Every structure is written in structure tokens, then in C-alpha cells.
Amino acid sequence: MSMLGGHKVVENFKIGPSVRTTSSVPLSFLDLPLAGPIYVRRQFFYHFPHSTLHFYETTLPSLKISLSQTLQHFFPLAGSLLCPPPPHKPFIRCNDHDFVPLTIIESEADFNHLSSNHPKSLKDLDHLVPKLTCTNIHDDTFVFPLVALQATVFPTQGLCIAITYCHVMDDSCCGHFMKSWSSICRSGGVDSTLLEKSIPCFDREVLKDPKGLETIFLRDYFKERSTWKEKLVGKTSDVSNGYTEDYVKATFVFGRDDIEGLRKLVLDQWKRSEEFNSSQYVSKFVVTCAFVWACLVKTRCRSDYEEHDKEEYFRFAADCRDRLEHPVPETYFGNCLTLCFAMLQRKDMKGEGGFVNAAKVIKRAVTAMKNDPFKDAENWRESFTKMFSLGSTLVVTGSPKFTVYETDFGFGKPTKVEMVHSLKGLSLAESRDKEGGLEVGLVCRTTEFEYLVSVIKQELRVSES
């Protein structure tokens, strides 16, 4: 056993599917923009008032057995993403020796603090998620393990089950996998409901490419791949790696009344505008994200000397499974996402009408996506390169549609579900305790957090008046 700052590594397991499968799984055209070192990290905190011995003797065997049974159906997750040199396409390789690493940690940290909405050190949260490491084999092929899991025991306090995964599957797939695992664990065996109704779909033929985007995305993928060798080999998926400042992650909860107040403020403003009809629907995604985006810009760009003409970007992904001409099964395994963005100049977000302006451009982006999910998709790489090089970008991760608080391993619903991401991220989930509400996770510098809280409170008071 080794100690890592109050976190004791107890054991490392290699869990394989209960039935082995040797095969390869091709990537679809929608996987290509996300293939490579793009990682997602999610933590599920549970109230677990038991001793460490109880966990090892009772809970751990159930977690391991049910994970193996779940991987029988999600077998690609035990494999690796192989990215050979051009002109070969990347693919997922699965063989009889594949496994998912499951690390067991014992922690002396304060579970109640880490599982709260209060600001926590990003480095402390990062200890609770497993790492994935890229390797580069002799023929210049990059190899990315797809999934790593970690269970951290806080004796007599709680349990954190965390997943890190490579983005060859989207959040919908991750939710499918985690709920399947938790369901089998909770039921003490293979859940018949899972077997009959929820088998993952690996058929790439269900996802049509009417615009011929695969050729374009493959070209862009090869351009991106050419930058990996010096930057990525041997590096891990640790988001706090290389940080020189202290960053904190905090969660802001917006209840139904908060969201309705924001929605009313937007619609009242739009009544005076000929551009928008005040009777139209404005989703809680639009108003909440617009509000937080505007508050962040006002917080981070509060100096009078900031570049007022600089572009601020808001990037989000939308699940397309039910939006395409040929609908894709809900259980489709892979990425079925379209990538969208909105843009405003900084001066249009810092002023009095910044929130309403933000709602307007996000609303337009959502409407455009619904009308044509892959509009301008051929320019995704060029657009996103411009965003991150010339402007300031906020990227949304997660969604309330994934109902993460329904992931029950038998300990009850999670006390907190967290996503670990960088300063440029905004995580979304349904509210655990406020029906119809949203949880918004943000990463901030410690020096700006209190100011951000004051801006959010002040702007909410405006919407209530």
C-alpha cells in the first residue's frame, strides 16, 4: 500500500468481461472529432456509514462481480482505442486479455466537504478520479485505454465511485453503462430488465452520414493527431496537472423559482424586441446557461482595461439520437452528438443587458441545431480552433437529461454527483433536492470565487424584482 497525501492506495484490480470477446469496433463519423486524448471524469458520492472492513468483505465483492457482468454487454470498454498512423482510421480493439482497472483507495479526507456544493480544491477532487495514460507503440500507433474506475472509501462516512473515460462514447453512453452496473450490483445479479430492454447497440449502420462528413472529419482528425506526439505521450488525464494556481470547484443550485424568474425577465425584455416573439418557449437550459455565462464574464473581466471587443464563446453539445431523419436507438454505443456554439462580444455581456443578450444567442444556436443538426459541421475544427486561440470559451459538459442521481448501487441515490473539469468548463445536472432545478458546477480561481457569488446573488435579485 502507498500513501498519496492522505489517500491510501489499497489494491488495484483488473476486471474483465464475464464472457470474453475478441473483436474490433469501428468508429463512426461522429466519433472522429472526439477520438484521442479527450477525457471525461465523473464522481458519484454515496452515504456509506460503514467500516472499511464491511466495505472489503461485503460491498467490494459485489462491485467486482457486477462490473464483470456489466462488461459482458459493454465489452468494448475493456478494450483500447487504437490510433494508427495515416491513412488508417482509428478503431476500438478488444481481445481476451482486456480489462478495466478498478483502483481501491482509502481516504482520510472529509467526505461531507468533498461531497458538498461548497468550493473544493480541484486537486483534492482529482485524487478521487482514476487516471488514463496514452502510450505510443513502435509503429507510431497511439493506444488509449477507454475506461478506468476507482472506489474511494471514507471509513464510516461515505464512498465515492468514479469513472474516467475516453470520449469514444458520449455522456448518454456513460450514463447507460453506470446505471447498468449499479442496477446489476443492486439486484445481486444480472438484471433481467437490462438484458431484455437495454443491451447496447454497436451497429454503426444505424447512424447515417448523408452529408459525407466522414471524409472531412477524418482529414481534421489526422491534422489533430499530428500534434499528439510531443504533447501527450506519457501524460495522464489529470486535469490539475501543471496548474500553478489554486483552483476550486463549486456547485450552484438553481431552483424552479430561480429559473422561472430568469425566464420571465428574458421574455419581458423580448416583448420590446421585434426580433423575438415573447410567446415562444425558452428552455431552462437556455436561461440558466446564459445567466451563468454572463455572470462569469462579468466576474473574470471586471477590469475597465479588459478587451471589450474580444469574442466570448459558449460551446455545447446536443444529443442527436432522436433528431435525425433516421432516428438512432437510445442505447446506441458511441457518440451521437452535434457540436454547437454561440458568440458575443465581451462588451455586450458586461453591460446591463448581458444576460438577455446571452440568452438570445444561445436560443438562436439551439433553434439552428434543431432545424439542421449538422449545419456547418464541415467547419467544426476551424471554428473551434479559432474559439480557443482568439477568444474566451466556456464549454458545457453533462446534462439534466442524463438523470445521474438515479445511479443507485444499493446505497440509495448519490448524495452528490460531480464532474471534474478545467477552468473552461461548466457542468450541468438535474438538481438532487429541488424538483425542476439545475445544478451548475464551475471551476474558479480562489481569488475570484467570492466575487462570482456576489455577482450571481445580485443578478438573481434583479430577476426577482
C-alpha positions as CSV (number, residue, x, y, z in Angstrom):
1,M,0.0,0.0,0.0
2,S,1.2,3.6,-0.7
3,M,0.1,6.9,0.7
4,L,-0.8,9.9,-1.5
5,G,-1.5,12.9,0.7
6,G,-4.0,11.2,3.0
7,H,-5.2,8.8,0.3
8,K,-4.0,5.2,0.7
9,V,-3.9,3.0,-2.4
10,V,-5.2,-0.3,-1.1
11,E,-5.4,-2.5,-4.2
12,N,-5.6,-2.5,-7.9
13,F,-7.9,-4.9,-9.7
14,K,-8.1,-5.9,-13.4
15,I,-11.8,-6.6,-14.1
16,G,-12.6,-8.3,-17.4
17,P,-16.0,-9.2,-19.0
18,S,-17.5,-12.4,-17.6
19,V,-17.6,-13.7,-21.2
20,R,-14.6,-12.8,-23.3
21,T,-15.0,-11.3,-26.7
22,T,-12.3,-10.8,-29.4
23,S,-13.2,-8.2,-32.0
24,S,-12.7,-4.7,-33.2
25,V,-15.3,-2.0,-33.2
26,P,-15.1,0.7,-35.9
27,L,-15.6,4.4,-35.1
28,S,-18.5,6.3,-36.7
29,F,-18.0,9.7,-38.4
30,L,-19.3,11.4,-35.2
31,D,-16.6,9.6,-33.1
32,L,-13.8,11.1,-35.2
33,P,-13.9,14.7,-33.8
34,L,-13.7,13.3,-30.3
35,A,-11.2,10.5,-30.8
36,G,-7.9,10.7,-28.9
37,P,-6.9,12.3,-25.6
38,I,-10.3,13.8,-24.7
39,Y,-11.3,12.6,-21.3
40,V,-14.5,12.9,-19.1
41,R,-14.4,12.4,-15.4
42,R,-17.4,11.9,-13.2
43,Q,-17.7,11.1,-9.4
44,F,-20.7,9.5,-7.6
45,F,-20.6,10.2,-3.8
46,Y,-22.7,7.9,-1.6
47,H,-23.6,8.0,2.1
48,F,-21.9,4.8,3.4
49,P,-21.7,4.8,7.2
50,H,-19.8,1.5,7.4
51,S,-16.3,0.4,8.4
52,T,-13.6,-0.3,5.9
53,L,-13.8,-4.0,6.8
54,H,-17.5,-4.0,5.9
55,F,-16.7,-2.5,2.5
56,Y,-14.0,-5.1,1.8
57,E,-16.0,-8.1,2.9
58,T,-19.5,-7.2,1.6
59,T,-19.5,-4.3,-0.9
60,L,-16.3,-4.8,-2.9
61,P,-17.1,-8.4,-4.0
62,S,-20.5,-7.2,-5.3
63,L,-18.9,-4.3,-7.1
64,K,-16.4,-6.5,-8.8
65,I,-18.8,-9.3,-9.8
66,S,-21.4,-6.9,-11.1
67,L,-18.8,-4.9,-13.1
68,S,-17.6,-8.1,-14.8
69,Q,-21.2,-9.0,-15.7
70,T,-21.9,-5.5,-17.0
71,L,-18.7,-5.5,-19.1
72,Q,-20.1,-8.7,-20.8
73,H,-22.6,-6.4,-22.5
74,F,-20.3,-3.3,-22.7
75,F,-17.2,-5.3,-23.8
76,P,-15.6,-2.5,-25.9
77,L,-15.0,-0.6,-22.7
78,A,-12.4,-3.2,-21.6
79,G,-10.5,-2.6,-24.8
80,S,-8.5,0.3,-26.2
81,L,-8.8,3.0,-28.8
82,L,-6.0,2.4,-31.4
83,C,-5.0,5.3,-33.5
84,P,-2.6,4.1,-36.2
85,P,-0.7,6.5,-38.5
86,P,-2.5,7.8,-41.7
87,P,-4.2,6.7,-43.8
88,H,-5.6,4.2,-41.3
89,K,-8.7,5.1,-39.3
90,P,-8.8,4.8,-35.5
91,F,-10.8,1.9,-34.1
92,I,-11.5,0.1,-30.8
93,R,-9.7,-3.2,-30.3
94,C,-11.0,-5.9,-27.9
95,N,-9.3,-9.1,-27.1
96,D,-9.4,-11.9,-24.5
97,H,-6.8,-10.2,-22.2
98,D,-8.6,-6.9,-21.9
99,F,-9.7,-5.5,-18.6
100,V,-10.9,-2.3,-16.9
101,P,-8.7,-1.2,-14.0
102,L,-10.5,-0.8,-10.7
103,T,-8.5,1.0,-8.0
104,I,-9.5,0.9,-4.3
105,I,-8.5,3.9,-2.2
106,E,-8.9,4.6,1.5
107,S,-9.1,8.3,2.3
108,E,-8.8,10.3,5.5
109,A,-10.4,13.4,3.8
110,D,-13.6,15.0,4.9
111,F,-16.3,13.2,2.9
112,N,-19.0,15.8,3.8
113,H,-16.9,18.6,2.5
114,L,-15.9,16.9,-0.8
115,S,-19.5,15.8,-1.5
116,S,-20.9,19.3,-0.8
117,N,-21.8,22.2,-3.1
118,H,-19.1,24.3,-1.4
119,P,-15.9,25.2,-3.1
120,K,-13.4,22.3,-3.0
121,S,-9.8,22.3,-4.2
122,L,-9.7,20.9,-7.7
123,K,-6.5,18.9,-6.7
124,D,-8.4,17.3,-3.9
125,L,-11.2,16.2,-6.2
126,D,-8.7,15.0,-8.7
127,H,-7.3,12.4,-6.2
128,L,-10.7,10.7,-6.4
129,V,-10.8,10.0,-10.1
130,P,-8.6,7.3,-11.8
131,K,-6.1,8.3,-14.4
132,L,-5.7,7.1,-18.0
133,T,-2.4,7.2,-19.8
134,C,-1.7,7.2,-23.6
135,T,1.1,5.0,-24.9
136,N,2.8,5.1,-28.3
137,I,3.9,1.7,-29.7
138,H,6.7,1.0,-32.2
139,D,4.8,1.7,-35.4
140,D,3.6,5.2,-34.2
141,T,0.2,3.9,-33.1
142,F,-1.3,5.7,-30.2
143,V,-3.1,3.5,-27.7
144,F,-5.8,4.9,-25.3
145,P,-7.4,2.7,-22.7
146,L,-11.1,3.5,-22.7
147,V,-12.1,3.4,-19.1
148,A,-10.7,3.5,-15.6
149,L,-12.7,3.1,-12.4
150,Q,-11.9,4.0,-8.8
151,A,-13.7,3.4,-5.5
152,T,-12.6,5.6,-2.6
153,V,-13.7,4.6,0.9
154,F,-14.1,7.2,3.6
155,P,-14.4,5.0,6.7
156,T,-17.8,5.4,8.5
157,Q,-18.6,8.4,6.2
158,G,-19.1,7.6,2.6
159,L,-18.0,6.1,-0.7
160,C,-17.0,7.7,-4.0
161,I,-17.3,5.7,-7.2
162,A,-15.5,7.5,-10.0
163,I,-15.1,6.9,-13.7
164,T,-12.7,8.4,-16.2
165,Y,-13.3,7.6,-19.9
166,C,-12.0,8.4,-23.3
167,H,-14.6,10.2,-25.4
168,V,-15.3,7.4,-27.9
169,M,-18.7,7.3,-26.1
170,D,-20.8,10.2,-25.1
171,D,-22.4,11.1,-21.8
172,S,-25.6,9.2,-22.7
173,C,-23.5,6.0,-23.1
174,C,-21.7,6.6,-19.8
175,G,-25.0,7.0,-18.0
176,H,-26.2,3.8,-19.7
177,F,-23.1,1.9,-18.5
178,M,-23.1,3.3,-14.9
179,K,-26.8,2.7,-14.4
180,S,-26.5,-0.8,-15.9
181,W,-23.6,-1.6,-13.5
182,S,-25.4,-0.1,-10.5
183,S,-28.6,-1.9,-11.4
184,I,-26.9,-5.3,-11.6
185,C,-25.0,-4.6,-8.3
186,R,-28.2,-3.5,-6.5
187,S,-30.1,-6.6,-7.7
188,G,-27.4,-9.0,-6.7
189,G,-27.1,-10.5,-10.2
190,V,-27.9,-9.9,-13.9
191,D,-30.9,-7.6,-14.1
192,S,-33.4,-9.2,-16.5
193,T,-34.6,-5.7,-17.4
194,L,-31.2,-4.8,-18.6
195,L,-30.9,-8.0,-20.7
196,E,-34.2,-7.6,-22.3
197,K,-34.5,-3.9,-22.9
198,S,-31.2,-2.2,-22.5
199,I,-28.5,-4.0,-24.5
200,P,-26.0,-1.6,-26.0
201,C,-26.3,-1.2,-29.8
202,F,-22.9,-1.3,-31.6
203,D,-24.4,-1.3,-35.1
204,R,-22.7,1.6,-36.9
205,E,-25.1,1.3,-39.8
206,V,-27.9,2.9,-37.8
207,L,-26.0,6.2,-37.9
208,K,-26.3,7.7,-41.4
209,D,-23.9,10.3,-42.9
210,P,-25.9,12.0,-45.7
211,K,-23.5,15.0,-45.9
212,G,-20.4,12.9,-46.4
213,L,-18.8,14.3,-43.2
214,E,-16.6,11.3,-42.5
215,T,-14.1,12.3,-45.2
216,I,-13.9,15.9,-43.7
217,F,-13.7,14.7,-40.1
218,L,-11.1,12.1,-40.9
219,R,-8.9,14.8,-42.6
220,D,-9.3,17.0,-39.5
221,Y,-8.6,14.1,-37.2
222,F,-5.2,13.4,-39.0
223,K,-4.3,17.1,-38.6
224,E,-5.1,17.0,-34.9
225,R,-3.3,13.6,-34.5
226,S,-0.1,15.2,-35.9
227,T,0.2,17.3,-32.7
228,W,0.0,14.5,-30.2
229,K,3.4,13.0,-30.2
230,E,5.3,15.7,-28.4
231,K,2.4,16.9,-26.2
232,L,0.7,13.8,-25.0
233,V,2.7,10.6,-24.8
234,G,3.2,9.6,-21.1
235,K,0.9,12.3,-19.8
236,T,-2.2,11.4,-17.8
237,S,-5.8,12.6,-17.8
238,D,-5.1,14.5,-14.5
239,V,-6.9,17.9,-15.0
240,S,-4.9,19.6,-12.2
241,N,-1.6,18.5,-13.8
242,G,0.5,21.6,-14.4
243,Y,-1.7,24.1,-12.5
244,T,0.3,26.9,-10.9
245,E,-2.7,28.5,-9.2
246,D,-5.2,27.2,-6.7
247,Y,-8.5,26.3,-8.4
248,V,-11.8,25.4,-6.7
249,K,-14.8,23.6,-8.0
250,A,-18.2,24.7,-6.6
251,T,-21.8,23.9,-7.4
252,F,-24.6,26.5,-7.7
253,V,-28.1,25.2,-7.4
254,F,-30.9,27.0,-9.3
255,G,-34.4,26.1,-8.1
256,R,-37.5,26.2,-10.2
257,D,-38.4,29.6,-8.9
258,D,-35.0,31.0,-9.8
259,I,-35.3,29.6,-13.3
260,E,-38.8,30.9,-13.8
261,G,-37.7,34.4,-12.6
262,L,-34.9,34.3,-15.2
263,R,-37.2,33.1,-17.9
264,K,-39.7,35.9,-17.1
265,L,-37.0,38.5,-17.3
266,V,-35.9,37.3,-20.7
267,L,-39.5,37.2,-22.1
268,D,-40.3,40.6,-20.7
269,Q,-37.3,42.1,-22.4
270,W,-38.2,40.3,-25.6
271,K,-41.6,41.8,-25.6
272,R,-39.9,45.1,-26.5
273,S,-38.0,43.5,-29.3
274,E,-39.3,42.9,-32.9
275,E,-36.7,40.2,-33.3
276,F,-38.2,37.7,-30.8
277,N,-41.8,36.8,-30.1
278,S,-42.4,36.9,-26.3
279,S,-44.8,33.9,-26.6
280,Q,-42.1,31.5,-27.7
281,Y,-40.7,28.8,-25.4
282,V,-37.4,29.5,-23.6
283,S,-35.8,26.4,-22.0
284,K,-34.2,26.2,-18.6
285,F,-31.0,25.2,-20.4
286,V,-31.0,28.5,-22.3
287,V,-31.8,30.8,-19.5
288,T,-29.6,29.1,-16.8
289,C,-26.6,28.8,-19.1
290,A,-27.0,32.3,-20.4
291,F,-27.2,33.6,-16.8
292,V,-24.1,31.8,-15.6
293,W,-22.1,32.6,-18.7
294,A,-22.9,36.4,-18.3
295,C,-22.0,36.2,-14.6
296,L,-18.7,34.5,-15.3
297,V,-17.8,37.1,-17.9
298,K,-18.6,39.9,-15.5
299,T,-16.5,38.3,-12.8
300,R,-13.5,37.4,-14.9
301,C,-13.4,40.6,-17.0
302,R,-14.4,43.2,-14.3
303,S,-11.4,45.5,-15.0
304,D,-12.1,48.6,-17.1
305,Y,-8.9,47.8,-19.1
306,E,-10.2,44.5,-20.5
307,E,-10.5,44.0,-24.2
308,H,-14.2,45.0,-24.7
309,D,-14.2,43.8,-28.4
310,K,-12.9,40.4,-27.6
311,E,-15.2,37.5,-28.5
312,E,-16.8,35.3,-25.8
313,Y,-17.8,31.8,-27.0
314,F,-20.3,29.4,-25.4
315,R,-19.9,25.8,-26.7
316,F,-22.3,22.9,-26.1
317,A,-23.1,19.5,-27.5
318,A,-26.6,18.2,-28.3
319,D,-27.7,14.5,-28.4
320,C,-29.0,13.7,-31.9
321,R,-30.4,10.3,-31.3
322,D,-34.0,11.5,-31.8
323,R,-33.2,14.4,-34.1
324,L,-32.0,12.8,-37.3
325,E,-34.0,11.8,-40.3
326,H,-33.3,8.1,-39.4
327,P,-33.6,8.0,-35.6
328,V,-30.8,6.3,-33.7
329,P,-31.6,3.8,-30.9
330,E,-31.5,5.3,-27.4
331,T,-29.0,2.5,-26.5
332,Y,-26.6,3.3,-29.4
333,F,-23.0,3.0,-28.1
334,G,-20.7,5.8,-29.4
335,N,-21.0,9.5,-29.9
336,C,-24.2,10.8,-31.4
337,L,-23.5,14.5,-30.7
338,T,-23.6,17.6,-32.7
339,L,-21.4,20.5,-31.6
340,C,-22.9,23.9,-31.3
341,F,-21.7,27.4,-30.2
342,A,-22.9,30.9,-29.5
343,M,-20.8,34.1,-29.6
344,L,-21.0,37.6,-28.2
345,Q,-18.5,40.4,-27.9
346,R,-17.4,41.0,-24.3
347,K,-18.9,44.5,-24.2
348,D,-22.3,43.0,-25.0
349,M,-22.1,40.7,-22.0
350,K,-20.7,43.0,-19.3
351,G,-23.4,45.6,-19.7
352,E,-26.9,45.7,-18.0
353,G,-28.4,43.6,-20.7
354,G,-25.7,41.0,-20.8
355,F,-27.8,38.1,-19.6
356,V,-30.6,38.7,-22.1
357,N,-28.1,39.1,-24.9
358,A,-26.6,35.8,-23.9
359,A,-30.0,34.1,-23.8
360,K,-30.7,35.4,-27.3
361,V,-27.6,34.0,-29.0
362,I,-27.8,30.6,-27.1
363,K,-31.5,30.4,-28.1
364,R,-30.6,31.0,-31.7
365,A,-27.9,28.3,-31.6
366,V,-30.4,25.8,-30.2
367,T,-33.0,26.6,-32.8
368,A,-30.5,26.3,-35.6
369,M,-29.4,22.9,-34.3
370,K,-33.0,21.7,-34.2
371,N,-33.5,22.8,-37.8
372,D,-30.3,21.3,-39.1
373,P,-28.3,19.3,-36.6
374,F,-25.1,19.3,-38.7
375,K,-25.2,22.7,-40.2
376,D,-21.6,24.0,-40.8
377,A,-20.2,20.7,-39.3
378,E,-17.6,20.7,-42.1
379,N,-16.1,23.8,-40.4
380,W,-16.1,22.4,-36.8
381,R,-12.3,22.1,-36.4
382,E,-11.6,25.5,-37.9
383,S,-14.3,27.2,-35.8
384,F,-13.2,25.6,-32.5
385,T,-9.5,26.3,-33.2
386,K,-10.5,30.0,-33.6
387,M,-12.5,29.9,-30.4
388,F,-9.7,28.7,-28.2
389,S,-6.9,30.8,-29.9
390,L,-8.6,34.1,-30.4
391,G,-11.5,34.2,-27.9
392,S,-12.5,33.1,-24.4
393,T,-14.5,29.9,-24.4
394,L,-16.9,28.2,-21.9
395,V,-17.7,24.5,-22.7
396,V,-20.7,22.8,-21.3
397,T,-20.4,19.2,-20.0
398,G,-23.2,17.0,-18.7
399,S,-27.0,17.5,-19.0
400,P,-30.0,17.2,-16.7
401,K,-31.4,14.7,-19.2
402,F,-28.9,12.0,-18.0
403,T,-30.6,11.8,-14.6
404,V,-27.3,11.0,-12.9
405,Y,-28.9,10.9,-9.4
406,E,-30.7,7.7,-10.4
407,T,-27.4,5.7,-10.3
408,D,-28.1,3.5,-7.2
409,F,-25.7,0.7,-6.4
410,G,-27.8,-0.3,-3.4
411,F,-26.7,2.6,-1.1
412,G,-29.5,4.9,-2.2
413,K,-29.3,7.7,-4.6
414,P,-26.0,9.7,-4.6
415,T,-25.5,12.5,-2.1
416,K,-23.6,14.3,-4.9
417,V,-22.6,13.7,-8.5
418,E,-19.6,15.8,-9.5
419,M,-17.7,16.3,-12.8
420,V,-14.0,17.3,-12.7
421,H,-13.1,19.6,-15.5
422,S,-11.0,22.7,-16.2
423,L,-11.5,26.4,-15.8
424,K,-13.1,26.5,-19.3
425,G,-15.9,24.0,-18.3
426,L,-19.4,24.3,-17.0
427,S,-21.1,21.1,-15.8
428,L,-24.8,20.6,-15.7
429,A,-27.0,18.0,-13.9
430,E,-30.5,17.8,-12.6
431,S,-30.9,19.1,-9.0
432,R,-30.8,16.3,-6.4
433,D,-33.1,18.0,-4.0
434,K,-35.0,20.7,-5.9
435,E,-37.5,19.3,-8.3
436,G,-37.3,21.0,-11.7
437,G,-34.0,22.7,-10.7
438,L,-30.5,22.5,-12.1
439,E,-27.0,22.0,-10.6
440,V,-24.3,24.1,-12.3
441,G,-20.7,23.2,-11.5
442,L,-18.0,25.8,-12.1
443,V,-14.2,25.9,-11.7
444,C,-12.8,29.2,-10.4
445,R,-9.6,30.7,-9.2
446,T,-9.9,31.0,-5.4
447,T,-9.3,34.8,-5.8
448,E,-12.5,35.2,-7.9
449,F,-14.9,32.9,-6.2
450,E,-16.4,35.3,-3.7
451,Y,-16.9,37.9,-6.3
452,L,-18.7,35.4,-8.6
453,V,-21.0,34.5,-5.7
454,S,-21.8,38.2,-5.2
455,V,-22.5,38.7,-8.9
456,I,-24.9,35.7,-9.1
457,K,-26.8,36.9,-6.0
458,Q,-27.1,40.4,-7.3
459,E,-28.3,39.3,-10.7
460,L,-30.8,36.9,-9.2
461,R,-32.3,39.8,-7.2
462,V,-32.7,41.7,-10.4
463,S,-34.8,38.8,-11.8
464,E,-36.9,38.7,-8.7
465,S,-37.8,42.4,-8.8
